[in-house]
Amino acid sequence: MTESIQMPMCPMAEKCKGIMEKPFSGFMTVIPGIFLIVLGVVVFIEPQVLVWLAAAVLIMMGIATLMISRFIRGSREDD
């Protein structure tokens, strides 16, 4: 007879098992989907919202870039 060799488990299997045992983990994965659907409907009804969203994303990216550059400059001055 052939022996069956037990395959090693996926490293994320334990993490996923722990997440699925928590009561609100399933609901927390549904919220972003509902949010994106509602946002899509709002953009479909009022396309100007898309311009505001794009502007908000660009502003946040600019702020994040400034924060990263400040961190890098600060770390170089400490050397």
C-alpha positions in Angstrom: 0.0 0.0 0.0 1.1 3.6 -0.5 1.6 5.8 2.5 -0.1 9.2 2.5 2.2 12.0 3.4 0.6 14.8 5.3 1.1 18.1 3.5 2.2 21.1 5.5 -0.5 23.6 6.3 -0.7 27.0 4.7 0.9 29.6 7.0 -2.2 31.7 6.8 -4.5 28.8 7.6 -4.4 29.3 11.4 -4.9 33.1 11.0 -7.9 32.6 8.7 -9.4 30.1 11.1 -9.0 32.5 13.9 -10.6 35.3 11.9 -13.6 33.2 10.9 -14.3 32.1 14.5 -14.8 35.7 15.6 -18.5 36.8 15.4 -18.1 40.1 13.6 -15.4 39.1 11.1 -17.8 38.2 8.4 -19.8 41.4 8.8 -16.6 43.5 8.7 -15.8 42.1 5.3 -19.2 43.0 4.0 -19.0 46.7 5.0 -16.4 47.7 2.3 -18.4 46.0 -0.4 -21.6 47.8 0.6 -19.7 51.1 0.8 -18.3 50.6 -2.7 -21.7 49.7 -4.2 -23.3 52.8 -2.6 -20.4 55.0 -3.8 -20.8 53.6 -7.3 -24.6 54.3 -7.3 -23.9 57.9 -6.1 -21.3 58.4 -8.9 -23.7 57.0 -11.4 -26.5 59.4 -10.2 -24.2 62.5 -9.8 -21.0 62.1 -11.8 -19.6 65.3 -10.3 -19.0 63.3 -7.0 -16.2 61.4 -8.9 -14.3 64.7 -9.4 -14.5 65.5 -5.7 -13.4 62.0 -4.8 -10.4 62.2 -7.2 -9.5 65.6 -5.7 -9.7 64.2 -2.2 -7.4 61.3 -3.1 -4.9 63.6 -4.7 -4.8 65.9 -1.7 -4.4 62.9 0.7 -1.6 61.5 -1.5 0.1 64.9 -1.4 -0.1 65.1 2.4 1.2 61.5 2.7 4.2 62.3 0.4 5.0 65.4 2.4 4.9 63.4 5.6 7.2 60.7 4.2 9.7 63.2 2.9 9.7 64.9 6.3 10.4 61.6 8.0 13.2 60.8 5.5 14.8 64.2 6.0 14.5 63.9 9.8 16.1 60.5 9.8 19.1 61.7 7.6 19.7 64.7 9.9 20.0 62.4 12.9 23.0 60.5 11.4 
